[in-house]
């Protein structure tokens, strides 16, 4: 009985951890070459504003943007309600959190 209770507890505590997206490197197969030019230093707030502007230019009503596990986390207003979404910073594709 105790084993069942411990297993159930572990299942419930591990589930949210598995749902968190990670964006440490570009996704996909094949070779990836990254070429970056940095002029000055952008702080996290400036980088978040940059990504928020890019998402808005794509028609996504992003607000309150920040970073979570190197993913772009933002709140999107759609149909009168706000939802939290994650985007890959390399491609700006939405990352499902199921």
DSSP file (Angstrom, degrees, kcal/mol; ACC not computed):
  #  RESIDUE AA STRUCTURE BP1 BP2  ACC     N-H-->O    O-->H-N    N-H-->O    O-->H-N    TCO  KAPPA ALPHA  PHI   PSI    X-CA   Y-CA   Z-CA
    1    1 A X     >        0   0    0      0, 0.0     4,-1.9     0, 0.0     5,-0.1   0.000 360.0 360.0 360.0 -42.2    0.0    0.0    0.0
    2    2 A X  H  >  +     0   0    0      1,-0.2     4,-2.4     2,-0.2     5,-0.2   0.887 360.0  54.9 -64.3 -37.7    2.8    2.4    0.9
    3    3 A X  H  > S+     0   0    0      1,-0.2     4,-2.5     2,-0.2    -1,-0.2   0.896 107.3  49.9 -62.6 -40.5    4.5    1.6   -2.4
    4    4 A X  H  > S+     0   0    0      2,-0.2     4,-2.3     1,-0.2    -1,-0.2   0.903 110.6  49.6 -64.7 -41.6    1.4    2.6   -4.3
    5    5 A X  H  X S+     0   0    0     -4,-1.9     4,-2.3     2,-0.2    -2,-0.2   0.903 112.3  47.3 -64.6 -41.6    1.1    5.8   -2.4
    6    6 A X  H  X S+     0   0    0     -4,-2.4     4,-2.5     2,-0.2    -2,-0.2   0.909 112.2  50.0 -66.4 -42.5    4.8    6.7   -3.1
    7    7 A X  H  X S+     0   0    0     -4,-2.5     4,-2.1     2,-0.2    -2,-0.2   0.901 111.6  48.5 -63.3 -41.1    4.4    5.8   -6.8
    8    8 A X  H  X S+     0   0    0     -4,-2.3     4,-2.0     2,-0.2    -2,-0.2   0.917 111.2  50.1 -64.6 -43.6    1.3    8.0   -7.1
    9    9 A X  H  X S+     0   0    0     -4,-2.3     4,-2.0     1,-0.2    -2,-0.2   0.912 111.3  48.6 -61.5 -43.7    3.0   10.9   -5.4
   10   10 A X  H  X S+     0   0    0     -4,-2.5     4,-2.0     1,-0.2    -1,-0.2   0.877 108.9  53.8 -64.7 -37.9    6.0   10.6   -7.7
   11   11 A X  H  X S+     0   0    0     -4,-2.1     4,-1.3     1,-0.2    -1,-0.2   0.906 111.2  45.2 -64.0 -41.3    3.8   10.5  -10.8
   12   12 A X  H  X S+     0   0    0     -4,-2.0     4,-0.6     1,-0.2    -1,-0.2   0.857 115.8  45.3 -73.0 -34.2    2.0   13.7   -9.8
   13   13 A X  H  < S+     0   0    0     -4,-2.0     4,-0.5    -5,-0.2    -2,-0.2   0.790 113.7  49.3 -80.0 -26.5    5.2   15.6   -8.9
   14   14 A X  H  X S+     0   0    0     -4,-2.0     4,-1.6    -5,-0.2     3,-0.2   0.761  94.3  75.1 -82.8 -25.2    7.1   14.5  -12.0
   15   15 A X  H  X S+     0   0    0     -4,-1.3     4,-1.0     1,-0.2     3,-0.2   0.903  93.8  48.1 -58.6 -48.2    4.4   15.4  -14.5
   16   16 A X  H  < S+     0   0    0     -4,-0.6     4,-0.5     1,-0.2     3,-0.4   0.861 108.7  56.0 -62.9 -32.5    4.8   19.2  -14.4
   17   17 A X  H >4 S+     0   0    0     -4,-0.5     3,-1.0     1,-0.2    -1,-0.2   0.887 105.2  51.4 -65.7 -37.9    8.6   18.9  -14.9
   18   18 A X  H 3< S+     0   0    0     -4,-1.6    -1,-0.2    -3,-0.2    -2,-0.2   0.729 104.2  59.0 -70.8 -21.4    8.1   16.9  -18.0
   19   19 A X  T 3< S+     0   0    0     -4,-1.0     2,-0.4    -3,-0.4    -1,-0.2   0.550  80.4 103.7 -85.2  -7.8    5.8   19.5  -19.5
   20   20 A X  S <  S-     0   0    0     -3,-1.0     2,-0.1    -4,-0.5    77,-0.0  -0.614  70.0-131.6 -79.7 127.8    8.4   22.3  -19.3
   21   21 A X        -     0   0    0     -2,-0.4     2,-0.4    74,-0.1    50,-0.2  -0.442  14.5-154.4 -77.6 153.1    9.9   23.2  -22.7
   22   22 A X        +     0   0    0     -2,-0.1    48,-0.2    48,-0.1     3,-0.1  -0.994  14.8 178.5-126.6 135.2   13.7   23.5  -23.2
   23   23 A X        +     0   0    0     46,-2.1    66,-0.1    -2,-0.4     4,-0.0  -0.306  31.5 134.5-129.7  48.4   15.2   25.6  -26.0
   24   24 A X  S    S+     0   0    0      1,-0.1     2,-0.3     2,-0.1    -1,-0.1   0.715  75.2  10.9 -76.1 -19.3   19.0   25.2  -25.5
   25   25 A X  S    S-     0   0    0     -3,-0.1    65,-0.1     0, 0.0    -1,-0.1  -0.970  95.5 -73.6-151.0 163.0   19.8   24.6  -29.1
   26   26 A X        -     0   0    0     -2,-0.3     2,-0.2     1,-0.1     6,-0.1  -0.300  50.8-129.4 -59.1 143.3   18.2   24.8  -32.6
   27   27 A X        +     0   0    0     -4,-0.0     2,-0.2     2,-0.0    -1,-0.1  -0.527  60.0  57.8 -91.2 160.5   15.7   22.0  -33.2
   28   28 A X  S    S-     0   0    0     -2,-0.2     2,-0.2     4,-0.0     4,-0.1  -0.475  79.5 -70.1 113.6 177.8   15.6   19.7  -36.2
   29   29 A X  S    S+     0   0    0     -2,-0.2     2,-0.1     2,-0.1    -2,-0.0  -0.647  82.4  38.6-105.9 164.4   18.0   17.4  -38.0
   30   30 A X  S    S-     0   0    0     -2,-0.2     2,-0.3     2,-0.1     0, 0.0  -0.328  97.2 -34.3  93.8-177.1   21.1   18.1  -39.9
   31   31 A X        -     0   0    0     -2,-0.1     2,-0.5     2,-0.0    -2,-0.1  -0.616  52.4-157.2 -83.7 136.9   23.9   20.5  -39.5
   32   32 A X        -     0   0    0     -2,-0.3     2,-0.5    -4,-0.1    -2,-0.1  -0.968   6.0-169.5-117.6 126.2   23.2   23.9  -38.0
   33   33 A X        -     0   0    0     -2,-0.5     2,-0.5     2,-0.0    -2,-0.0  -0.970   6.8-163.2-114.5 125.4   25.5   26.8  -38.6
   34   34 A X        -     0   0    0     -2,-0.5     2,-0.5     2,-0.0    -2,-0.0  -0.931   6.9-174.4-112.4 126.7   24.8   30.0  -36.6
   35   35 A X        +     0   0    0     -2,-0.5     2,-0.4     2,-0.0    -2,-0.0  -0.977  13.1 176.1-119.7 117.5   26.3   33.3  -37.6
   36   36 A X        -     0   0    0     -2,-0.5     2,-0.5     2,-0.0    -2,-0.0  -0.948  19.8-163.3-126.0 142.8   25.7   36.1  -35.1
   37   37 A X        -     0   0    0     -2,-0.4     2,-0.5     2,-0.0    -2,-0.0  -0.995  12.6-164.1-120.5 125.8   26.8   39.7  -35.0
   38   38 A X        -     0   0    0     -2,-0.5     2,-0.6     3,-0.0     3,-0.1  -0.945   8.6-174.5-114.8 123.3   26.5   41.4  -31.6
   39   39 A X        -     0   0    0     -2,-0.5    -2,-0.0     1,-0.0     2,-0.0  -0.940  66.3 -25.8-115.7 107.8   26.7   45.2  -31.3
   40   40 A X  S    S-     0   0    0     -2,-0.6     2,-0.5     2,-0.0    -1,-0.0  -0.189  92.2 -66.7  78.8-179.5   26.7   46.2  -27.7
   41   41 A X        -     0   0    0     -3,-0.1     2,-0.5    -2,-0.0    -1,-0.0  -0.942  40.9-155.5-112.4 125.8   25.2   44.1  -24.9
   42   42 A X        -     0   0    0     -2,-0.5     2,-0.0     4,-0.0    -2,-0.0  -0.864  14.2-140.3 -97.9 130.3   21.4   43.6  -24.7
   43   43 A X     >  -     0   0    0     -2,-0.5     4,-2.4     1,-0.1     5,-0.2  -0.268  32.5 -96.6 -77.2 173.9   20.0   42.8  -21.3
   44   44 A X  H  > S+     0   0    0      1,-0.2     4,-2.4     2,-0.2     5,-0.2   0.871 124.9  53.0 -62.1 -37.4   17.3   40.2  -20.8
   45   45 A X  H  > S+     0   0    0      2,-0.2     4,-2.2     1,-0.2    -1,-0.2   0.914 110.2  47.4 -64.6 -42.6   14.6   42.9  -20.8
   46   46 A X  H  > S+     0   0    0      2,-0.2     4,-2.2     1,-0.2    -2,-0.2   0.903 112.3  49.6 -65.5 -41.2   15.8   44.3  -24.2
   47   47 A X  H  X S+     0   0    0     -4,-2.4     4,-2.4     2,-0.2    -2,-0.2   0.903 110.1  51.2 -63.4 -40.7   16.0   40.8  -25.7
   48   48 A X  H  X S+     0   0    0     -4,-2.4     4,-2.4     1,-0.2    -2,-0.2   0.906 109.9  49.6 -63.6 -41.1   12.5   40.1  -24.5
   49   49 A X  H  X S+     0   0    0     -4,-2.2     4,-2.3     2,-0.2    -1,-0.2   0.887 109.1  53.3 -64.2 -38.5   11.2   43.3  -26.1
   50   50 A X  H  X S+     0   0    0     -4,-2.2     4,-2.1     2,-0.2    -2,-0.2   0.937 111.9  43.8 -60.7 -48.3   13.0   42.4  -29.3
   51   51 A X  H  X S+     0   0    0     -4,-2.4     4,-2.6     1,-0.2    -2,-0.2   0.878 110.9  55.1 -66.8 -36.9   11.3   38.9  -29.4
   52   52 A X  H  X S+     0   0    0     -4,-2.4     4,-2.3     1,-0.2    10,-0.3   0.915 108.8  48.2 -61.7 -42.0    7.9   40.5  -28.5
   53   53 A X  H  X S+     0   0    0     -4,-2.3     4,-2.1     2,-0.2    -2,-0.2   0.892 110.9  50.9 -64.5 -40.0    8.2   42.9  -31.4
   54   54 A X  H  X S+     0   0    0     -4,-2.1     4,-0.8     2,-0.2    -2,-0.2   0.911 111.0  48.1 -64.0 -41.7    9.1   40.0  -33.8
   55   55 A X  H ><>S+     0   0    0     -4,-2.6     5,-2.3     1,-0.2     3,-0.7   0.906 111.1  50.8 -65.1 -40.7    6.1   38.0  -32.6
   56   56 A X  H ><5S+     0   0    0     -4,-2.3     3,-1.8     1,-0.2    -1,-0.2   0.870 104.5  57.2 -64.5 -35.7    3.8   41.0  -33.0
   57   57 A X  H 3<5S+     0   0    0     -4,-2.1    -1,-0.2     1,-0.3    -2,-0.2   0.740 103.9  54.6 -66.9 -19.9    5.1   41.5  -36.5
   58   58 A X  T <<5S-     0   0    0     -4,-0.8    -1,-0.3    -3,-0.7    -2,-0.2   0.384 127.9-101.0 -90.2   2.3    4.0   37.9  -37.2
   59   59 A X  T < 5S+     0   0    0     -3,-1.8     2,-0.6     1,-0.3    -3,-0.2   0.595  79.8 135.2  90.1  12.0    0.4   38.9  -36.0
   60   60 A X      < -     0   0    0     -5,-2.3     2,-2.3    -6,-0.1    -1,-0.3  -0.853  55.9-136.5 -97.5 122.5    0.8   37.3  -32.5
   61   61 A X        +     0   0    0     -2,-0.6    16,-1.5    16,-0.3     2,-0.2  -0.457  39.6 175.4 -78.1  71.8   -0.6   39.6  -29.8
   62   62 A X  E     +A   76   0A   0     -2,-2.3     2,-0.3   -10,-0.3    14,-0.2  -0.517   6.9 162.7 -83.8 145.6    2.3   39.0  -27.4
   63   63 A X  E     +A   75   0A   0     12,-1.5    12,-2.5    -2,-0.2    -2,-0.0  -0.979  54.7  26.8-154.2 159.8    2.8   40.8  -24.1
   64   64 A X  E    S-     0   0A   0     -2,-0.3     2,-0.2    10,-0.2    -1,-0.1   0.914  79.0-174.0  53.4  49.3    4.7   40.4  -20.9
   65   65 A X  E     +     0   0A   0      9,-0.1     2,-0.2    -3,-0.1     9,-0.2  -0.512  15.5 146.2 -81.6 141.5    7.5   38.5  -22.7
   66   66 A X  E     -A   73   0A   0      7,-2.8     7,-2.9    -2,-0.2     2,-0.4  -0.839  44.2 -89.4-153.3-172.1   10.4   36.9  -20.8
   67   67 A X  E     -A   72   0A   0     -2,-0.2     2,-0.4     5,-0.2     5,-0.2  -0.910  29.1-179.9-117.0 141.6   12.6   33.8  -21.0
   68   68 A X  E >  S-A   71   0A   0      3,-2.2     3,-2.3    -2,-0.4   -45,-0.1  -0.951  80.2 -17.9-140.2 116.0   12.1   30.4  -19.5
   69   69 A X  T 3  S-     0   0    0     -2,-0.4   -46,-2.1     1,-0.3     3,-0.1   0.873 126.8 -57.8  51.5  40.1   14.7   27.6  -20.0
   70   70 A X  T 3  S+     0   0    0      1,-0.3    19,-0.4   -48,-0.2    -1,-0.3   0.534 115.4 119.7  66.3  10.0   16.0   29.8  -22.9
   71   71 A X  E <  S-A   68   0A   0     -3,-2.3    -3,-2.2   -50,-0.2     2,-0.7  -0.660  74.4-108.1 -92.9 158.2   12.5   29.7  -24.6
   72   72 A X  E     -AB  67  87A   0     15,-2.7    15,-2.4    -2,-0.2     2,-0.5  -0.802  36.6-166.2 -86.5 116.4   10.6   32.8  -25.3
   73   73 A X  E     +AB  66  86A   0     -7,-2.9    -7,-2.8    -2,-0.7     2,-0.3  -0.911  18.7 157.8-105.3 128.1    7.6   32.8  -22.8
   74   74 A X  E     - B   0  85A   0     11,-2.6    11,-3.1    -2,-0.5     2,-0.5  -0.954  40.3-119.3-145.0 163.6    4.9   35.3  -23.6
   75   75 A X  E     -AB  63  84A   0    -12,-2.5   -12,-1.5    -2,-0.3     2,-0.5  -0.927  28.3-159.9-107.7 129.9    1.2   35.9  -22.9
   76   76 A X  E     -AB  62  83A   0      7,-3.1     7,-2.4    -2,-0.5     2,-0.6  -0.931   9.4-144.0-116.5 128.0   -1.0   36.0  -25.9
   77   77 A X  E     + B   0  82A   0    -16,-1.5     2,-0.3    -2,-0.5   -16,-0.3  -0.809  32.7 159.2 -92.0 123.3   -4.5   37.6  -26.0
   78   78 A X  E >   - B   0  81A   0      3,-3.0     3,-1.5    -2,-0.6    -2,-0.1  -0.972  62.9  -6.9-149.0 127.8   -6.9   35.7  -28.2
   79   79 A X  T 3  S-     0   0    0     -2,-0.3     3,-0.1     1,-0.3    -1,-0.1   0.852 128.9 -53.3  55.9  38.4  -10.7   35.7  -28.2
   80   80 A X  T 3  S+     0   0    0      1,-0.2     2,-0.3     0, 0.0    -1,-0.3   0.492 121.2  90.0  80.7   3.1  -10.8   37.9  -25.1
   81   81 A X  E <   -B   78   0A   0     -3,-1.5    -3,-3.0    -5,-0.0     2,-0.5  -0.942  67.9-129.2-132.4 157.7   -8.6   35.7  -22.9
   82   82 A X  E     -B   77   0A   0     -2,-0.3     2,-0.3    -5,-0.2    -5,-0.2  -0.880  23.4-176.3-109.2 132.2   -4.9   35.5  -22.2
   83   83 A X  E     -B   76   0A   0     -7,-2.4    -7,-3.1    -2,-0.5     2,-0.4  -0.944  25.9-121.4-125.9 148.6   -2.9   32.3  -22.5
   84   84 A X  E     +B   75   0A   0     -2,-0.3     2,-0.3    -9,-0.2    -9,-0.2  -0.747  37.0 178.5 -88.2 132.4    0.8   31.7  -21.7
   85   85 A X  E     -B   74   0A   0    -11,-3.1   -11,-2.6    -2,-0.4     2,-0.4  -0.938  20.7-141.4-134.1 156.6    2.8   30.3  -24.7
   86   86 A X  E     -BC  73  95A   0      9,-0.6     9,-3.1    -2,-0.3     2,-0.4  -0.934  15.9-168.5-118.4 141.9    6.3   29.3  -25.4
   87   87 A X  E     -BC  72  94A   0    -15,-2.4   -15,-2.7    -2,-0.4     2,-0.4  -0.969  28.9-113.2-130.7 145.8    8.2   29.9  -28.6
   88   88 A X     >  -     0   0    0      5,-2.5     4,-3.1    -2,-0.4     5,-0.3  -0.647  23.4-145.6 -73.1 124.5   11.5   28.6  -29.9
   89   89 A X  T  4 S+     0   0    0     -2,-0.4    -1,-0.1   -19,-0.4   -18,-0.1   0.722  95.6  53.3 -68.3 -19.3   13.9   31.6  -30.0
   90   90 A X  T  4 S+     0   0    0    -65,-0.1    -1,-0.2     1,-0.1   -64,-0.1   0.877 130.9   9.7 -80.2 -39.1   15.7   30.3  -33.2
   91   91 A X  T  4 S-     0   0    0     -3,-0.2    -2,-0.2     2,-0.1     3,-0.1   0.560  87.9-130.1-117.7 -14.0   12.5   29.8  -35.3
   92   92 A X     <  +     0   0    0     -4,-3.1     2,-0.3     1,-0.3    -3,-0.1   0.750  55.4 150.0  58.8  28.0    9.7   31.5  -33.3
   93   93 A X        -     0   0    0     -5,-0.3    -5,-2.5     1,-0.1    -1,-0.3  -0.696  54.6-105.0 -84.0 142.2    7.6   28.4  -33.7
   94   94 A X  E     -C   87   0A   0     -2,-0.3     2,-0.6    -7,-0.2    -7,-0.3  -0.442  28.7-142.7 -68.4 138.8    5.2   27.7  -30.9
   95   95 A X  E     -C   86   0A   0     -9,-3.1    -9,-0.6    -2,-0.1   -74,-0.1  -0.915  15.4-132.1-104.2 117.2    6.3   24.9  -28.6
   96   96 A X        -     0   0    0     -2,-0.6     2,-0.1     1,-0.1   -11,-0.0  -0.418  10.5-157.5 -68.5 144.1    3.4   22.8  -27.3
   97   97 A X              0   0    0      1,-0.2    -1,-0.1    -2,-0.1   -78,-0.1  -0.439 360.0 360.0-118.8  55.5    3.4   22.2  -23.5
   98   98 A X              0   0    0     -2,-0.1    -1,-0.2   -80,-0.1   -79,-0.1   0.419 360.0 360.0 -99.8 360.0    1.3   19.1  -23.4
